[in-house]
Amino acid sequence: MLSTLRHPAGRACCATNAVRPRPVRPSPRSDFFPLSLSSRQPTATAPAPAILPSATCFARHTRSWHQYGGCGSTHRGFGSAAAAATHRGREEGAPLEDNDIHEHIGRDLLSYRQAYDRIVITDSLERIVDDFNKVTMTGGQIVHRMLRNKGVEYVFGYSGGAVLPLVDCFYDEKIKFFLQCNEQCTGHSAAAVGKSTGKPGVVVVTSGPGLTNLITPLQDALMDGVPMVVLSGQVPTTAMGTDAFQECPATALTKPCTKWNFLAQDIESLPWALEHAFKTAMSGRKGPVHVDLPKNVSAGTAQIPISLIAPRMGQNDLAYNLAERENAKLKVEPEKMQRVADLIARAERPVMYVGHGASEAWREVRELAIKCDIPTTTTVHGMGIFDELHPLSLHMLGMHGSAYANYAIQNADLILAIGSRFDDRTTGVISKYAPRARAAAVKGEGGIVHIDIEARQFGKCVEPNLAIHSDCRNALLQLLPLVSEQTRSEWVAQIQKWKQKFPFSWIPAPEGRIKTQDVCDGIYRATRKPDVVPEGKDVIYCTGVGNHQMMTAQFIRWRRPRQMITSGGLGTMGSGLPFSIGAQVSHPDSLVILIDGDGSFNMTHVDLASVRRYNLPIKIAIMNDGKQQMVAVWQKLFFNGRMLATDNTNPDYVMLANSHGVPAVRCSHVSDLDKTIAEWLSTEGPCLADFRVVPDICLPMVQPGRALDEMLLNPEQLENAKMEGLAPS
C-alpha cells in the first residue's frame, strides 16, 4: 500500500516503507535552496508544486531515468533544485555515499565549478529579492521574463503540445517568435545569430522529434564554438519513463553535443537554470546549452518575488557579466608573455594563424600584425578578423586555402596560433607540419605559440612549444606593450612573390558557360558598385557546404569578422538557407547573400516558406551543376572514376521560388552574368538566382596524406597525381 510522504523541501512523493528517498549529490552548503532564492521552506500560501514522479515510476522505469541523466541532473554539475532541497534533510556530518555521486561526474573536472557558479548566481539574485512583493507566475512566464531580461528580442521555433505553455507566452510579441518549417532549420537559424553577433541565439521546440531534429544543429554549434540556448518541451514529470507520446530522453541525447544541459523538475529551478544557461553558453569557448521543460513545470504556477523577474538596472546581464568575469580570471604569467615578445623580436619569418576564437580581438590582431610586420592567415571562420585587402593578409589557409598561406606556414620559423585549433583541414599530415618552426624551437629561436581560451585544445592536434591559456583579447592586450615596431622586408617580399605567382584562379568554361568561380567573383564585384549596392552597406555571406563554400571563401575579400556564416567543423549540408534567415533577422539592415550548392539547398529549400512569410530580403544564389561535385571529384580521384550517388535530380528553381511567392532569375552564359547579378541584388525583398554552372574541381587542394605545401595547383597536375591514403571526409 502506497503512502504519501513529504520531503523536507515540502514536495510530495509516493513511497513505500521499504523505499527511501533517492540519494542525491551534496549541495555546497547545508542551507542551499537554489531557486527559491532563500533557505525558507515553502509557505502554506505558496506550496511548491508536487511534481516529483512517484517511487513506482522510479522502480518501474529505472532504465529510462538513467537515460535522462538521472532525476533532473546535468552532465556538467550537481543535481536539480529538487535534489539539492532534498539533501537538506541529510544529517549534518553524515558520510557521503558512493552512489550520491552521479555516474557521469567523474568524466568532467568542471563539475565542481558549477556548484560554485550556482552560489554566485544565486547570491547575486538574493540581493534583489523582495520578500513581501510576489507575483504568481507559470513556469513558461518565468522563462519568457528571463529571456526578456537577457535582452532576447526573437526566438526561432516550432510548436507542439509539450511546449505550448511556453509558446503561449510569446503571444504578446514582446519577443518575436519566428516559425520555421522544421526544427533543424530553427537550430541553424539560431546558430547564425551566434555566429554573426557573438551572442546566443534561442530555440524553442517541442518534445520527442522536436528535440531529436535539433541534434545536428547542436553538434554543429558545439564544433564551431557557437553560443546557442535550446528550450525544449517535455512530457510531464509524472509521465516520464513511461514511453509517453513524443517522449524521449532529451538531456541524455543532448549530453554529447552541448556544453551543459538541465532537466527542470520544479518551477523554482528556472531562474537559476536560465542564468546558468546563458552564462555557460558565453564563458570559455562558447557553445550550445539545453534546458528541458516538462509540461507541468512550464504550465505550473509558483509565487516569485517581483524584484527577481522585473527589469533591473545592472542586473539584466548577470549571466553575461559572470561569463566575462570567468574569462578574465585566465591571467597569463608576465614571464610567458615576455617570452612570446622575445620570440617575435627574434623571428625572421613569423606568421600569425588566426581562428574564430579571436573574433572579439580583431583590433588587437591587426595592431600586432602591423606593428611587428607579421603576415597573417586565417581559418574559414576567422576570415575578416584581419582585413584581406591589407598587404600582410595571406587570406585563408588549409586544404583549399591559398598556396601562399600554406607555403608561409611551412616556411615560418614562428607560428602564432591565436584562437585556432589546428584542425585537420588546416594542417595537412601532422608529421610534416611546420618543419622550420619546429627546427627553430629546438634552437630556442622560434616554434609554435598557441593562445586559446580552452586548454583542451593544447596538444590535441599539434603540440605547441608554448601554450597560453587565456582569452585571446586579454592575452594580446598584455602582449602589445611588450613588442616593438619591426620591419621584415625580406620575408614580406617573399610573401608577395608567392601571392603574385599563385593567386586564386580558374580556367574559364568553354562556349561562354559559367563556373561557380565566375559567379562568386561577379557577386563580389557587384557588391562594390554603388549603383548596385549602396556604399557603406554591410554585406553578410552565408553558404552551404561543398565546392561553392570553398570558392566563396576564395573569391570574396573579407573585411570584418563574422562576415561569413558557414558550417566548419561538422560540414552540415542544408545549413545555408536557415543560416541566412538567422543572419537577416539579427541584422535587418544588412544585405544577406546566400551562396548555396544545389545539393545543399535541396535539403532545406522548404524554408523558402519562412523567407516569404516574414518577407526577409535575402538574396539566394544556387550553384546549379546537377552534382554533389566535391564528392564526385573524390570518386574520380580515389575510386577510379566509379561515380555513384553524386548526381542530383533538381527541380526548376525559378518555378520553385515563384511557388513560394519569391521572385527569381536564371543565368547560364557569361555574357549575361553581370546583368543578372545586378538585377538579382537590386530586387526589393527576397530573390533567388538559378546559376546553371559547369562542374569544376576546387583548387588549390592539399592531397590527403601530404604536407600542407604539397598541393595540386592546376588541373594539369591531376593527370599525373598519385593519390595516397583515404579520400577526404
TABEL-V81392 format. One record per backbone hydrogen bond with DSSP energy under -1.0 kcal/mol. CO is the residue of the C=O (numbers start at 1). NH is the residue of the N-H. Records with the same first field share a line. If there is no record, write none. Layout:
CO=NH + NH
//
This chain:
3=15
5=13
7=10
11=7
13=5
14=55
15=3
16=19
29=32
49=51
54=58
55=59
56=60
57=61
61=65
62=66
63=67
64=68
65=70
66=69
70=72
80=84
81=85
82=86
83=87
85=88
86=89
87=90
91=94
97=100
98=101
102=105
104=107
105=108
108=111
110=114
112=116
113=117
114=118
115=119
116=120
117=121
118=122
119=123
120=124
121=125
122=126
123=127
125=128
126=129
133=306
135=304
137=302
138=142
139=143
140=144
141=145
142=146
143=147
144=148
145=149
146=150
147=152
148=151
153=176
155=178
156=204
157=180
163=166 + 167
164=168
166=169
167=170
168=171
170=173
176=155
178=157
182=186
183=187
184=188
185=189
186=190
187=191
188=192
189=193
190=194
191=195
192=196
193=197
194=198
201=229
202=156
203=231
204=158
205=233
207=210
208=212
209=213
211=214
212=215
214=218
215=219
216=220
217=221
218=222
219=223
220=224
221=226
227=201
228=289
229=203
230=291
231=205
232=293
234=295
236=239
239=242
244=247
248=250
249=253
250=254
260=290
262=292
266=269
267=270
269=273
270=274
271=275
272=276
273=277
274=278
275=279
276=280
277=281
278=282
279=283
281=287
287=228
288=259
289=230
290=262
291=232
292=264
293=234
294=297 + 298
295=299
296=300
298=140
300=139
302=137
304=135
305=308 + 309
306=310
312=315 + 316
315=318
317=321
318=322
319=323
320=324
321=325
322=326
323=327
324=328
327=330
329=331
333=337
334=338
335=339
336=340
337=341
338=342
339=343
340=344
341=345
342=346
343=347
349=413
351=416
352=377
353=418
354=379
355=358
356=359
358=361
361=365
362=366
363=367
364=368
365=369
366=370
367=371
368=372
369=374
371=486
375=352
376=394
377=354
378=397
382=385
387=390
390=393
392=376
395=378
396=402
398=401
399=702
402=406
403=407
404=408
405=409
406=410
407=411
408=412
413=447
414=351
415=449
416=353
417=451
418=355
419=357
423=426
424=428
425=399
429=432
430=433
434=438
435=439
436=440
437=441
438=442
439=443
440=445
447=415
448=465 + 466
449=417
450=468
451=419
452=470
454=457
455=458
457=460
462=459
466=450
468=452 + 470
471=475
472=476
473=477
474=478
475=479
476=480
479=482
480=483
488=492
489=493
490=494
491=495
492=496
493=497
494=498
495=499
496=500
497=501
498=502
510=513
512=670
514=694
515=519
516=520
517=521
518=522
519=523
520=524
521=525
522=526
523=527
526=529
529=532 + 533
534=537
538=591
540=593
541=565
542=595
546=550
547=551
548=552
549=553
550=554
551=555
558=388
563=541
565=543
572=575
575=579
576=580
577=581
578=582
579=583
580=584
581=585
582=586
583=587
587=590
591=540
592=619
593=542
594=621
596=623
597=601
598=602
601=604 + 605
604=607
605=608
606=609
607=611
608=612
609=613
610=614
611=616
616=618
618=687
619=594
620=689
621=596
622=624 + 691
623=598 + 625
626=648
627=629
628=632
629=633
630=634
631=635
632=636
633=637
634=638
635=639 + 641
639=642
641=643
646=628
652=656
653=657
654=658
655=659
657=660 + 662
658=661
663=688
665=690
667=692
669=672
672=676
673=677
674=678
675=679
676=680
677=681
678=682
687=620
688=665
689=622
690=667
691=624 + 693
701=712
703=706
706=429
707=710
709=711
710=703
712=701
714=717
715=718
//
